[in-house]
Amino acid sequence: MSWNPIETAPRDGEAILATARGHTPIVVYWCDWLEAHWQPLGQVWREVAPTHWMPLPQPPAPSLGG
């Protein structure tokens, strides 16, 4: 996977991995409520301004025998 410009990111509420140059990547989603902006997942009323994004990876498959 490679980083894509934030302008191409889905704006349907899907969680994505996002970053701005020099910053640690974080999981965000597009929030249309009140003023539209990128919102970190699990944080309320905190707007971020990422410049790049990529899809979240798939979680690992469950192990057999646990």
Backbone atoms as SQL, in Angstrom:
CREATE TABLE atoms (id INTEGER PRIMARY KEY, chain TEXT, resi INTEGER, resn TEXT, atom TEXT, x REAL, y REAL, z REAL);
INSERT INTO atoms VALUES
  (1, 'A', 1, 'MET', 'N', 0.839, -1.179, 0.000),
  (2, 'A', 1, 'MET', 'CA', 0.000, 0.000, 0.000),
  (3, 'A', 1, 'MET', 'C', 0.884, 1.241, 0.000),
  (4, 'A', 2, 'SER', 'N', 0.372, 2.275, -0.610),
  (5, 'A', 2, 'SER', 'CA', 1.122, 3.520, -0.630),
  (6, 'A', 2, 'SER', 'C', 0.205, 4.676, -0.231),
  (7, 'A', 3, 'TRP', 'N', 0.810, 5.789, 0.151),
  (8, 'A', 3, 'TRP', 'CA', 0.051, 6.966, 0.577),
  (9, 'A', 3, 'TRP', 'C', -0.556, 7.662, -0.635),
  (10, 'A', 4, 'ASN', 'N', -1.802, 8.106, -0.475),
  (11, 'A', 4, 'ASN', 'CA', -2.540, 8.803, -1.518),
  (12, 'A', 4, 'ASN', 'C', -2.872, 10.216, -1.044),
  (13, 'A', 5, 'PRO', 'N', -3.058, 11.176, -1.951),
  (14, 'A', 5, 'PRO', 'CA', -3.453, 12.518, -1.545),
  (15, 'A', 5, 'PRO', 'C', -4.809, 12.475, -0.823),
  (16, 'A', 6, 'ILE', 'N', -4.956, 13.255, 0.227),
  (17, 'A', 6, 'ILE', 'CA', -6.178, 13.240, 1.034),
  (18, 'A', 6, 'ILE', 'C', -7.415, 13.596, 0.206),
  (19, 'A', 7, 'GLU', 'N', -7.239, 14.330, -0.866),
  (20, 'A', 7, 'GLU', 'CA', -8.377, 14.698, -1.722),
  (21, 'A', 7, 'GLU', 'C', -9.060, 13.485, -2.334),
  (22, 'A', 8, 'THR', 'N', -8.352, 12.340, -2.394),
  (23, 'A', 8, 'THR', 'CA', -8.927, 11.134, -2.989),
  (24, 'A', 8, 'THR', 'C', -9.529, 10.191, -1.950),
  (25, 'A', 9, 'ALA', 'N', -9.476, 10.571, -0.681),
  (26, 'A', 9, 'ALA', 'CA', -9.966, 9.700, 0.403),
  (27, 'A', 9, 'ALA', 'C', -11.491, 9.605, 0.399),
  (28, 'A', 10, 'PRO', 'N', -12.040, 8.466, 0.834),
  (29, 'A', 10, 'PRO', 'CA', -13.492, 8.325, 0.915),
  (30, 'A', 10, 'PRO', 'C', -14.066, 9.263, 1.982),
  (31, 'A', 11, 'ARG', 'N', -15.198, 9.854, 1.658),
  (32, 'A', 11, 'ARG', 'CA', -15.861, 10.771, 2.605),
  (33, 'A', 11, 'ARG', 'C', -17.245, 10.234, 2.965),
  (34, 'A', 12, 'ASP', 'N', -17.284, 8.929, 3.209),
  (35, 'A', 12, 'ASP', 'CA', -18.553, 8.263, 3.521),
  (36, 'A', 12, 'ASP', 'C', -18.590, 7.736, 4.954),
  (37, 'A', 13, 'GLY', 'N', -17.646, 8.165, 5.792),
  (38, 'A', 13, 'GLY', 'CA', -17.595, 7.703, 7.170),
  (39, 'A', 13, 'GLY', 'C', -16.665, 6.520, 7.384),
  (40, 'A', 14, 'GLU', 'N', -16.088, 5.995, 6.308),
  (41, 'A', 14, 'GLU', 'CA', -15.161, 4.870, 6.418),
  (42, 'A', 14, 'GLU', 'C', -13.897, 5.321, 7.156),
  (43, 'A', 15, 'ALA', 'N', -13.419, 4.522, 8.087),
  (44, 'A', 15, 'ALA', 'CA', -12.182, 4.825, 8.796),
  (45, 'A', 15, 'ALA', 'C', -10.997, 4.553, 7.883),
  (46, 'A', 16, 'ILE', 'N', -10.018, 5.467, 7.904),
  (47, 'A', 16, 'ILE', 'CA', -8.809, 5.350, 7.087),
  (48, 'A', 16, 'ILE', 'C', -7.593, 5.690, 7.944),
  (49, 'A', 17, 'LEU', 'N', -6.427, 5.326, 7.464),
  (50, 'A', 17, 'LEU', 'CA', -5.178, 5.719, 8.096),
  (51, 'A', 17, 'LEU', 'C', -4.725, 7.004, 7.408),
  (52, 'A', 18, 'ALA', 'N', -4.465, 8.059, 8.183),
  (53, 'A', 18, 'ALA', 'CA', -4.120, 9.348, 7.596),
  (54, 'A', 18, 'ALA', 'C', -2.913, 9.948, 8.299),
  (55, 'A', 19, 'THR', 'N', -2.229, 10.838, 7.590),
  (56, 'A', 19, 'THR', 'CA', -1.064, 11.506, 8.156),
  (57, 'A', 19, 'THR', 'C', -0.827, 12.827, 7.442),
  (58, 'A', 20, 'ALA', 'N', -0.055, 13.667, 8.075),
  (59, 'A', 20, 'ALA', 'CA', 0.512, 14.855, 7.445),
  (60, 'A', 20, 'ALA', 'C', 2.022, 14.654, 7.507),
  (61, 'A', 21, 'ARG', 'N', 2.742, 15.227, 6.613),
  (62, 'A', 21, 'ARG', 'CA', 4.196, 15.023, 6.573),
  (63, 'A', 21, 'ARG', 'C', 4.814, 15.284, 7.943),
  (64, 'A', 22, 'GLY', 'N', 5.628, 14.324, 8.395),
  (65, 'A', 22, 'GLY', 'CA', 6.320, 14.471, 9.666),
  (66, 'A', 22, 'GLY', 'C', 5.499, 14.122, 10.892),
  (67, 'A', 23, 'HIS', 'N', 4.255, 13.677, 10.706),
  (68, 'A', 23, 'HIS', 'CA', 3.392, 13.339, 11.838),
  (69, 'A', 23, 'HIS', 'C', 3.119, 11.833, 11.875),
  (70, 'A', 24, 'THR', 'N', 2.818, 11.332, 13.059),
  (71, 'A', 24, 'THR', 'CA', 2.467, 9.931, 13.227),
  (72, 'A', 24, 'THR', 'C', 1.111, 9.661, 12.586),
  (73, 'A', 25, 'PRO', 'N', 0.972, 8.598, 11.804),
  (74, 'A', 25, 'PRO', 'CA', -0.325, 8.267, 11.216),
  (75, 'A', 25, 'PRO', 'C', -1.364, 7.983, 12.296),
  (76, 'A', 26, 'ILE', 'N', -2.611, 8.382, 12.034),
  (77, 'A', 26, 'ILE', 'CA', -3.727, 8.129, 12.942),
  (78, 'A', 26, 'ILE', 'C', -4.937, 7.680, 12.136),
  (79, 'A', 27, 'VAL', 'N', -5.869, 7.020, 12.802),
  (80, 'A', 27, 'VAL', 'CA', -7.101, 6.578, 12.159),
  (81, 'A', 27, 'VAL', 'C', -8.114, 7.722, 12.248),
  (82, 'A', 28, 'VAL', 'N', -8.665, 8.097, 11.098),
  (83, 'A', 28, 'VAL', 'CA', -9.638, 9.195, 11.031),
  (84, 'A', 28, 'VAL', 'C', -10.829, 8.783, 10.173),
  (85, 'A', 29, 'TYR', 'N', -11.877, 9.592, 10.209),
  (86, 'A', 29, 'TYR', 'CA', -13.015, 9.435, 9.308),
  (87, 'A', 29, 'TYR', 'C', -13.542, 10.824, 8.984),
  (88, 'A', 30, 'TRP', 'N', -14.265, 10.936, 7.855),
  (89, 'A', 30, 'TRP', 'CA', -14.846, 12.210, 7.446),
  (90, 'A', 30, 'TRP', 'C', -16.133, 12.424, 8.220),
  (91, 'A', 31, 'CYS', 'N', -16.240, 13.541, 8.896),
  (92, 'A', 31, 'CYS', 'CA', -17.394, 13.858, 9.722),
  (93, 'A', 31, 'CYS', 'C', -18.160, 15.016, 9.096),
  (94, 'A', 32, 'ASP', 'N', -19.397, 14.772, 8.712),
  (95, 'A', 32, 'ASP', 'CA', -20.239, 15.807, 8.106),
  (96, 'A', 32, 'ASP', 'C', -21.083, 16.555, 9.124),
  (97, 'A', 33, 'TRP', 'N', -21.011, 16.163, 10.375),
  (98, 'A', 33, 'TRP', 'CA', -21.867, 16.763, 11.385),
  (99, 'A', 33, 'TRP', 'C', -21.392, 18.172, 11.700),
  (100, 'A', 34, 'LEU', 'N', -22.268, 19.142, 11.719),
  (101, 'A', 34, 'LEU', 'CA', -21.955, 20.566, 11.896),
  (102, 'A', 34, 'LEU', 'C', -21.026, 21.028, 10.781),
  (103, 'A', 35, 'GLU', 'N', -19.752, 21.200, 11.066),
  (104, 'A', 35, 'GLU', 'CA', -18.800, 21.598, 10.031),
  (105, 'A', 35, 'GLU', 'C', -18.036, 20.356, 9.570),
  (106, 'A', 36, 'ALA', 'N', -18.010, 20.115, 8.272),
  (107, 'A', 36, 'ALA', 'CA', -17.351, 18.926, 7.737),
  (108, 'A', 36, 'ALA', 'C', -15.840, 19.009, 7.953),
  (109, 'A', 37, 'HIS', 'N', -15.253, 17.907, 8.439),
  (110, 'A', 37, 'HIS', 'CA', -13.813, 17.857, 8.699),
  (111, 'A', 37, 'HIS', 'C', -13.372, 16.419, 8.956),
  (112, 'A', 38, 'TRP', 'N', -12.062, 16.215, 8.985),
  (113, 'A', 38, 'TRP', 'CA', -11.495, 14.916, 9.348),
  (114, 'A', 38, 'TRP', 'C', -11.445, 14.832, 10.862),
  (115, 'A', 39, 'GLN', 'N', -11.973, 13.740, 11.402),
  (116, 'A', 39, 'GLN', 'CA', -12.101, 13.543, 12.844),
  (117, 'A', 39, 'GLN', 'C', -11.330, 12.286, 13.239),
  (118, 'A', 40, 'PRO', 'N', -10.445, 12.364, 14.247),
  (119, 'A', 40, 'PRO', 'CA', -9.778, 11.144, 14.719),
  (120, 'A', 40, 'PRO', 'C', -10.804, 10.169, 15.308),
  (121, 'A', 41, 'LEU', 'N', -10.656, 8.911, 15.007),
  (122, 'A', 41, 'LEU', 'CA', -11.565, 7.890, 15.513),
  (123, 'A', 41, 'LEU', 'C', -11.463, 7.827, 17.033),
  (124, 'A', 42, 'GLY', 'N', -12.604, 7.879, 17.712),
  (125, 'A', 42, 'GLY', 'CA', -12.641, 7.765, 19.156),
  (126, 'A', 42, 'GLY', 'C', -12.397, 9.069, 19.897),
  (127, 'A', 43, 'GLN', 'N', -12.263, 10.171, 19.192),
  (128, 'A', 43, 'GLN', 'CA', -12.058, 11.470, 19.841),
  (129, 'A', 43, 'GLN', 'C', -13.164, 12.413, 19.395),
  (130, 'A', 44, 'VAL', 'N', -13.678, 13.174, 20.323),
  (131, 'A', 44, 'VAL', 'CA', -14.779, 14.083, 20.024),
  (132, 'A', 44, 'VAL', 'C', -14.253, 15.512, 19.953),
  (133, 'A', 45, 'TRP', 'N', -14.751, 16.247, 18.969),
  (134, 'A', 45, 'TRP', 'CA', -14.445, 17.674, 18.816),
  (135, 'A', 45, 'TRP', 'C', -12.965, 17.954, 18.617),
  (136, 'A', 46, 'ARG', 'N', -12.293, 17.106, 17.895),
  (137, 'A', 46, 'ARG', 'CA', -10.897, 17.363, 17.553),
  (138, 'A', 46, 'ARG', 'C', -10.745, 17.228, 16.052),
  (139, 'A', 47, 'GLU', 'N', -10.469, 18.309, 15.406),
  (140, 'A', 47, 'GLU', 'CA', -10.306, 18.313, 13.960),
  (141, 'A', 47, 'GLU', 'C', -8.832, 18.156, 13.622),
  (142, 'A', 48, 'VAL', 'N', -8.542, 17.400, 12.559),
  (143, 'A', 48, 'VAL', 'CA', -7.164, 17.241, 12.091),
  (144, 'A', 48, 'VAL', 'C', -7.113, 17.600, 10.613),
  (145, 'A', 49, 'ALA', 'N', -5.924, 17.870, 10.109),
  (146, 'A', 49, 'ALA', 'CA', -5.752, 18.272, 8.713),
  (147, 'A', 49, 'ALA', 'C', -4.715, 17.378, 8.028),
  (148, 'A', 50, 'PRO', 'N', -5.084, 16.130, 7.750),
  (149, 'A', 50, 'PRO', 'CA', -4.129, 15.234, 7.094),
  (150, 'A', 50, 'PRO', 'C', -3.895, 15.643, 5.645),
  (151, 'A', 51, 'THR', 'N', -2.758, 15.220, 5.125),
  (152, 'A', 51, 'THR', 'CA', -2.429, 15.491, 3.727),
  (153, 'A', 51, 'THR', 'C', -2.422, 14.222, 2.884),
  (154, 'A', 52, 'HIS', 'N', -2.322, 13.054, 3.544),
  (155, 'A', 52, 'HIS', 'CA', -2.253, 11.781, 2.826),
  (156, 'A', 52, 'HIS', 'C', -3.023, 10.706, 3.587),
  (157, 'A', 53, 'TRP', 'N', -3.404, 9.653, 2.864),
  (158, 'A', 53, 'TRP', 'CA', -4.186, 8.576, 3.474),
  (159, 'A', 53, 'TRP', 'C', -3.896, 7.256, 2.778),
  (160, 'A', 54, 'MET', 'N', -4.299, 6.163, 3.440),
  (161, 'A', 54, 'MET', 'CA', -4.320, 4.824, 2.841),
  (162, 'A', 54, 'MET', 'C', -5.385, 4.007, 3.567),
  (163, 'A', 55, 'PRO', 'N', -5.900, 2.962, 2.918),
  (164, 'A', 55, 'PRO', 'CA', -6.892, 2.124, 3.585),
  (165, 'A', 55, 'PRO', 'C', -6.280, 1.434, 4.806),
  (166, 'A', 56, 'LEU', 'N', -7.122, 1.133, 5.769),
  (167, 'A', 56, 'LEU', 'CA', -6.664, 0.357, 6.920),
  (168, 'A', 56, 'LEU', 'C', -6.377, -1.073, 6.469),
  (169, 'A', 57, 'PRO', 'N', -5.352, -1.712, 7.020),
  (170, 'A', 57, 'PRO', 'CA', -5.096, -3.106, 6.667),
  (171, 'A', 57, 'PRO', 'C', -6.177, -4.015, 7.258),
  (172, 'A', 58, 'GLN', 'N', -6.313, -5.179, 6.689),
  (173, 'A', 58, 'GLN', 'CA', -7.236, -6.174, 7.223),
  (174, 'A', 58, 'GLN', 'C', -6.670, -6.721, 8.529),
  (175, 'A', 59, 'PRO', 'N', -7.524, -7.004, 9.503),
  (176, 'A', 59, 'PRO', 'CA', -7.022, -7.603, 10.753),
  (177, 'A', 59, 'PRO', 'C', -6.516, -9.018, 10.473),
  (178, 'A', 60, 'PRO', 'N', -5.658, -9.539, 11.348),
  (179, 'A', 60, 'PRO', 'CA', -5.158, -10.905, 11.141),
  (180, 'A', 60, 'PRO', 'C', -6.290, -11.917, 11.272),
  (181, 'A', 61, 'ALA', 'N', -6.146, -13.007, 10.576),
  (182, 'A', 61, 'ALA', 'CA', -7.133, -14.083, 10.647),
  (183, 'A', 61, 'ALA', 'C', -7.069, -14.716, 12.033),
  (184, 'A', 62, 'PRO', 'N', -8.213, -15.206, 12.527),
  (185, 'A', 62, 'PRO', 'CA', -8.196, -15.884, 13.839),
  (186, 'A', 62, 'PRO', 'C', -7.306, -17.116, 13.762),
  (187, 'A', 63, 'SER', 'N', -6.611, -17.399, 14.836),
  (188, 'A', 63, 'SER', 'CA', -5.760, -18.585, 14.861),
  (189, 'A', 63, 'SER', 'C', -6.580, -19.794, 15.266),
  (190, 'A', 64, 'LEU', 'N', -6.225, -20.935, 14.747),
  (191, 'A', 64, 'LEU', 'CA', -6.917, -22.170, 15.093),
  (192, 'A', 64, 'LEU', 'C', -6.340, -22.692, 16.396),
  (193, 'A', 65, 'GLY', 'N', -7.180, -23.051, 17.311),
  (194, 'A', 65, 'GLY', 'CA', -6.722, -23.600, 18.578),
  (195, 'A', 65, 'GLY', 'C', -6.422, -22.519, 19.620),
  (196, 'A', 66, 'GLY', 'N', -6.579, -21.221, 19.232),
  (197, 'A', 66, 'GLY', 'CA', -6.509, -20.075, 20.087),
  (198, 'A', 66, 'GLY', 'C', -5.407, -19.944, 20.996);
